[in-house]
C-alpha cells in the first residue's frame, strides 16, 4: 500500500508541475531561418506495404498548391540519423529501465548503416552518446542510463527545440525518437516560437508515451481511494501530457504511440524502425520569403499510393 501511495503522490506531483513552470523566467526567443525545405516522405500501397525503389522523377512537390522543382533527393537506401531522446526525470527513475531495454527491437530493425545517438532530458537535454553506426554502443548507453540524475522540471518542448539545434547542421535524413511521459514544464509563452522551429525543421519526431504504467493498477494491490477532484485532476493532466506529445510530433509530420504493455512497446518500436528505414528525403527552395505558413503536398505518379509527410512549413521572413 505504501508503494502504491508513493506512486500516486509522485504522479500527482509530476502532473501538477506545469503550473509551477508558469512562474519561471521565460527562455530567450528561438530564431527561425530556412533557406531550403526538407520533406521526409514515406510511401505505402493499399495494403500498407512500403514502396521501395522510387526516384526523384516519381515525385511531385507542391507549395501552396504550386509545383516546385525538387532540388535534392535521397532514396531510402541512404543512411538515416536517429536520436533517442529520453525523459530522465523522477517518473522514469521510478518506472525503471525495462522500457528502454525493449528499444533493442528498434536498434535491431534499422539499417546497419544508420547512425544512432542517445540523449536524456529533464530541465535540459544532455547528450549521452554521439551519432555512431555502432548499435552495440547504443545498447550499452541505453542500459546504463542514470535516471537518478533527473530534476523535477521536465522541460519537454524546450529540450526538443534545443535538440533540433544540435541536429540542424547534420545532412541527410534525421529523426528524433522521443520517449517521454509528455509532462512539460517549459514556459507556455514560448510554445509559438518552439512550434515555428518544429515546423521549419527537417527533423521528424516519432514519440512514444511512457505514461501507460501510471494509468493501470499495480497487480496484487488494492486501488487507493482518491477524491473525485484528485481523480479528475489526474485525468485532465494525462490528457494535457498526451496533447504535448501529439503537438510535438504533428508539427514535424511525425507520429505518436501510446503503448500500455511490453507487446505494444515492441510493436511501436518495430513500426518506428520501418518508418525510419523507408523514408525518402525531398528538398526544395522556398519560393517566397513572406514569413507565412505554407501548405505542403507530395504526390507520386502512381495515384494509388499513400504518401505521408509533414503538411506545412513556415517560410522565412522578408
C-alpha positions in Angstrom: 0.0 0.0 0.0 2.9 2.4 0.8 4.4 1.6 -2.6 1.1 2.4 -4.4 0.6 5.6 -2.3 4.1 6.8 -3.2 3.4 6.1 -6.9 0.2 8.2 -6.8 1.9 11.1 -4.9 4.8 11.1 -7.4 2.4 11.1 -10.3 0.3 13.9 -8.8 3.5 15.9 -8.2 4.6 15.4 -11.8 1.3 16.3 -13.3 1.0 19.5 -11.3 4.5 20.5 -12.3 3.4 22.7 -15.3 1.6 25.1 -13.0 5.0 25.6 -11.3 6.7 26.3 -14.6 4.5 29.2 -15.5 6.1 31.3 -12.8 9.6 30.8 -14.1 11.6 33.2 -16.2 11.0 32.8 -20.0 13.8 31.4 -22.0 15.3 33.6 -24.8 13.4 33.6 -28.1 14.5 31.0 -30.7 15.4 32.4 -34.1 13.9 30.7 -37.1 15.5 30.8 -40.5 15.2 28.5 -43.5 16.8 28.6 -47.0 15.6 25.2 -48.1 12.8 22.9 -47.0 13.4 19.3 -46.5 10.4 16.9 -46.5 10.6 13.4 -45.2 8.3 11.1 -47.2 7.0 7.5 -46.7 5.1 5.8 -49.5 2.8 2.8 -49.0 0.4 0.8 -51.1 -3.2 -0.1 -50.4 -2.2 -2.9 -48.1 0.2 -0.8 -46.1 3.4 -2.2 -47.5 6.2 0.3 -48.0 7.2 1.2 -51.6 10.9 1.0 -52.4 12.9 2.0 -55.4 11.3 5.3 -56.2 13.3 8.0 -57.9 13.2 11.8 -57.9 11.2 11.9 -61.0 8.5 9.7 -59.4 7.6 12.6 -57.0 5.8 15.9 -57.4 6.0 18.5 -54.6 3.6 21.4 -54.2 4.0 24.6 -52.1 0.6 26.3 -51.5 -0.7 24.2 -54.5 2.1 25.3 -56.9 4.5 22.7 -58.0 8.2 23.3 -57.1 11.3 21.8 -58.5 12.9 19.1 -56.2 16.5 20.3 -55.7 17.7 17.4 -53.5 16.6 13.8 -53.2 17.7 10.9 -51.0 16.4 7.4 -51.6 15.5 5.0 -48.8 18.9 3.3 -49.1 20.7 6.5 -47.9 21.6 6.1 -44.2 19.4 7.9 -41.6 20.4 9.6 -38.4 18.3 8.6 -35.4 18.5 10.3 -32.0 16.8 8.7 -29.0 15.7 11.5 -26.6 14.7 10.0 -23.3 13.0 11.7 -20.3 15.2 11.3 -17.2 13.0 12.9 -14.5 11.7 11.2 -11.3 8.9 9.4 -13.1 11.2 7.4 -15.4 13.5 6.7 -12.4 10.5 5.2 -10.6 9.5 3.1 -13.6 12.9 1.7 -14.2 14.8 0.8 -17.4 12.7 -2.0 -18.7 11.0 0.0 -21.5 14.3 1.3 -22.8 15.9 -2.2 -23.0 12.9 -3.1 -25.1 14.1 -0.5 -27.6 16.6 -3.1 -28.7 13.8 -4.0 -31.2 14.4 -0.6 -32.8 18.1 -0.9 -32.9 17.9 -4.4 -34.4 15.5 -3.4 -37.1 17.0 -0.3 -38.5 19.7 -0.4 -41.3 23.2 -1.3 -40.2 24.4 1.9 -41.9 22.0 4.2 -39.9 23.7 6.3 -37.2 22.2 6.4 -33.7 22.7 8.9 -30.8 21.3 8.8 -27.3 20.3 11.9 -25.2 18.4 12.4 -21.9 16.5 15.4 -20.7 14.7 16.8 -17.6 15.3 20.5 -17.2 17.6 20.4 -20.3 18.9 17.9 -22.8 22.2 16.1 -22.2 24.0 14.1 -25.0 25.0 10.7 -23.7 26.2 9.1 -26.9 27.1 11.0 -30.2 26.0 9.7 -33.6 27.5 6.3 -34.4 26.7 3.3 -36.6 27.8 1.1 -33.6 24.5 -0.3 -32.4 26.3 -2.2 -29.5 27.5 1.2 -28.2 23.9 2.5 -28.4 22.6 -0.6 -26.5 25.2 0.0 -23.8 24.3 3.6 -23.5 20.6 2.7 -23.0 21.3 0.0 -20.5 23.5 2.3 -18.4 21.4 5.5 -18.3 21.3 7.0 -14.8 17.8 8.2 -14.3 18.6 9.2 -10.7 20.2 12.4 -12.1 16.9 13.9 -13.3 15.3 17.1 -12.0 11.7 17.8 -11.1 11.5 20.2 -14.0 10.6 18.4 -17.2 11.1 21.0 -19.9 9.9 18.8 -22.8 9.3 21.2 -25.6 12.3 23.4 -24.8 14.5 20.3 -24.7 13.2 19.2 -28.1 13.9 22.6 -29.5 17.5 22.5 -28.2 17.9 19.0 -29.7 16.7 20.3 -33.1 19.5 22.9 -32.9 22.0 20.1 -32.3 20.8 18.2 -35.4 20.3 21.2 -37.7 23.9 21.1 -39.2 23.7 17.4 -40.0 22.9 16.4 -43.6 20.5 13.8 -44.8 17.5 12.1 -43.1 17.0 12.9 -39.5 14.6 11.5 -36.9 14.1 12.0 -33.1 12.5 9.1 -31.3 11.1 10.8 -28.1 10.5 8.5 -25.1 8.5 10.7 -22.6 5.5 10.8 -20.3 4.5 14.1 -22.1 4.7 16.2 -18.9 6.0 19.6 -19.9 7.1 22.4 -17.6 8.5 24.6 -20.3 7.2 28.2 -20.1 3.9 28.1 -22.1 4.5 31.6 -23.6 7.4 30.1 -25.6 5.3 27.5 -27.4 4.6 29.5 -30.5 8.3 30.1 -31.0 9.1 26.5 -30.4 6.3 25.4 -32.8 7.8 27.6 -35.5 11.1 25.8 -35.0 9.4 22.4 -35.3 7.6 23.4 -38.5 10.7 24.7 -40.2 12.9 21.8 -39.1 13.9 18.9 -41.3 13.8 16.6 -38.4 10.8 14.2 -37.9 9.7 13.4 -34.3 8.3 10.0 -33.5 7.0 10.0 -29.9 6.4 7.0 -27.6 4.4 7.8 -24.4 5.8 6.3 -21.2 2.8 7.2 -19.0 0.9 3.9 -19.6 2.2 2.3 -16.5 0.8 5.1 -14.4 -2.7 4.6 -15.8 -3.1 0.9 -14.7 -3.3 -0.5 -11.2 -0.4 -2.4 -9.7 -1.0 -6.1 -9.7 -2.0 -7.5 -6.3 -2.6 -4.0 -4.9 -5.9 -2.5 -4.0 -6.7 0.8 -5.6 -6.1 3.8 -3.4 -9.1 5.8 -2.6 -8.9 9.1 -4.4 -11.2 12.1 -4.1 -13.2 12.9 -7.2 -11.2 16.2 -7.5 -7.9 14.3 -7.4 -9.1 11.8 -10.0 -10.4 14.5 -12.3 -7.1 16.4 -12.0 -5.1 13.3 -12.9 -7.3 12.5 -15.9 -7.0 16.1 -17.1 -3.2 16.2 -16.7 -2.9 12.9 -18.6 -4.9 14.5 -21.4 -2.5 17.5 -21.4 0.6 15.3 -21.4 -0.8 13.3 -24.4 -1.6 16.5 -26.2 2.0 17.7 -25.7 3.4 14.6 -27.4 0.8 14.9 -30.2 1.6 18.5 -30.9 5.3 18.0 -31.0 5.1 15.1 -33.4 2.3 16.5 -35.6 4.3 19.8 -36.1 7.1 17.7 -37.8 4.8 15.3 -39.7 5.6 12.5 -37.3 3.6 10.0 -35.2 2.9 9.3 -31.6 2.3 6.0 -29.9 0.6 5.2 -26.5 1.6 1.7 -25.6 0.3 0.1 -22.4 2.3 -3.2 -22.2 5.5 -4.8 -23.5 3.9 -6.2 -26.6 2.6 -2.8 -27.6 6.0 -1.2 -26.9 7.7 -3.7 -29.2 5.1 -3.1 -31.9 5.7 0.7 -31.7 9.5 0.3 -31.9 9.2 -2.2 -34.8 6.9 0.3 -36.7 9.3 3.2 -36.0 12.2 1.2 -37.4 10.2 0.6 -40.6 9.3 4.3 -40.9 13.0 5.3 -40.5 14.2 2.6 -42.9 11.7 3.5 -45.6 11.9 7.3 -45.7 12.7 9.3 -48.8 14.0 12.8 -48.4 12.9 15.6 -50.8 14.1 19.2 -50.7 13.2 22.4 -52.4 13.9 26.2 -52.2 11.1 28.1 -50.6 9.6 30.3 -53.4 8.6 33.2 -51.2 10.1 35.0 -48.2 6.8 36.1 -46.7 7.0 34.8 -43.2 3.8 32.9 -43.7 2.7 29.3 -43.1 2.8 27.4 -46.4 1.0 24.1 -47.1 2.9 21.2 -48.5 1.7 18.4 -50.7 3.7 15.5 -52.1 2.3 13.1 -54.8 3.7 10.2 -56.7 2.9 9.3 -60.3 1.1 6.3 -59.1 -2.1 7.8 -57.6 -3.0 4.7 -55.7 0.0 5.1 -53.3 -0.5 6.6 -49.9 2.1 9.4 -49.3 2.8 10.6 -45.7 4.8 13.7 -44.9 4.6 16.9 -42.9 1.8 19.2 -44.0 3.2 22.7 -43.7 6.3 24.8 -43.1 6.9 28.4 -42.1 8.6 30.4 -44.8 11.4 32.8 -43.9 10.5 36.4 -43.3 11.0 39.2 -45.8 
